[in-house]
Amino acid sequence: MSAFTRRSFIGTAAAAVGSFAALQKVAGADRSKSDPGPANPGLDGQNPDSIWPPPTDSKSLVQNFKYPFSFANKRSYEGGWSREVTVRELPVSKTLAGVNMRLTAGGVRELHWHTSAEWAIMLYGTARITAIDESGKSFVADTNKNDLWFFPPGVPHSIQGLNPDGCEFMLVFDDGDFSESETVLLSDSMMHLPPEVLSKNFGINQQAFAKIPKQELFIFQTDVPPSLADDQKAAAGALGKSPKDFAFRTMEIPPTKQTKSGDVRIVDSRNFKVTTTAMAMVTVHPGGLRELHWHPNADEWQYYIAGKGRMTVVATGNKARTIDFQEGDVGYVQKTLLHYIENTGDTDLVFLEMFKSSLYQEFSFSEWLAHTPAELVMAHLNIDKATYDAIPKTGGVVMPL
C-alpha cells in the first residue's frame, strides 16, 4: 500500500470514527430528551421552554418568575368574584401584587379604601367608579375596556358593573404583600363600631343602624345604577365635583412608540397626573420581539392579556432562564435585569408592564451598544464593522423595525 493510499485510508477511517462519534453524541442527546415517567401533557404543552430549556439557559437555578391566575384561589359571591397573585403565590414579586375581579351588571365591589395605591385596567365590559378626593369632592365616572383608574392610598372608592354584562378588570397594588382580604370595608367599619358612637357621629337614632350587615359584603348584587349624570349630580352635593380625574382613556392616546412589528403605549405621571404607578401596554405582532432591555428604577410586574410568548431573563451570577407565557399569566422581572419578550403564537401578543414608580424608564440593549465606541464593542463581541453599523441606533421597542 502506497503512502498516499495509507494516508487516504487513515483519513477516511478517522472521518468515519468522527462521524460515528458525532452520531453517538446526537443520539445521546436525543435519548436524554425523553421523559417516560408521569407527566401533565397540558401543562407541558404550555411550557415547552421549561420542559426542554434552550441551550442558552444556565443550568443553575433562576427564581421562578411566572404564576398563572388559573392557579389562584377564587372568592365567589353573588355579584362577582375575585382572585389575587401576591408575593405569597409568586415569591419574587415583592413590590407589586395583582387582583383580577369580575362584577355582574349591578354587582358592587363595596365602598372601601386601601393602605396601598390601587391602579386598574378594564379588561371587559363597563364599570362605574366612585371616589372622593382629599377635599371631600366627589368623582364619578364610567370606564370601558382598556380604560385605567388610579386611587392613592386612603382614597375611599367603589366599583360597580353596568349593563349589559358587567365588567372584568385587573387591579395592581404597590405592595407585593397586599391582599384584598385586608381592605378597609364600609361594612367592616360599621359593624365594629358601638351603636352609640354611630348615633353621635351621624346625628341619627341608634335604631336606624339596627339592620347594618353583621359580616363583610366585599362583593354583592344590587340594582344597576341610574344614569351617570344622575349619579354625578347626587354625589356632588354641596362641595361639588373633584377637579381631579382618577380615570384615564388609554386608547385615546397614540402609541408612544410604533414599528411594523408592534407598539407600546406608556402611561405614567407625565400624562396621567394622579398616578404613582407607571405602565406600558405592549402589542407584539406574530414573529415580533419586545426588544432586549432593562429597567433601572423599578421591578417589572407583567400581566398577559392575549396571545402567547416567551421571555428570557438574564440574571446576575452568569444565570439565565426562559419561561413561556399565555393570556392570564403574571410575569415578574427584577430591577435592572436584561430580558426580552417574543411572540411565539400566530396572533398578537398583548401584555402590561407595571412599575412601582411614577415615571417609566428603560435602557435599550441595542441603544447601549450603538452609542458605545465601535472598536470597543467589536473587541468585546468579535464582530466586524458592518455588523456593528447594522445595530439600531435608537432602539426599536418592538423588533424588527
Summary of the structure (lengths in Angstrom):
residues: 401
radius of gyration: 27.6
end to end distance: 62.4
largest distance: 119.4
contacts: 1226
relative contact order: 0.14
helix: 24%
strand: 35%
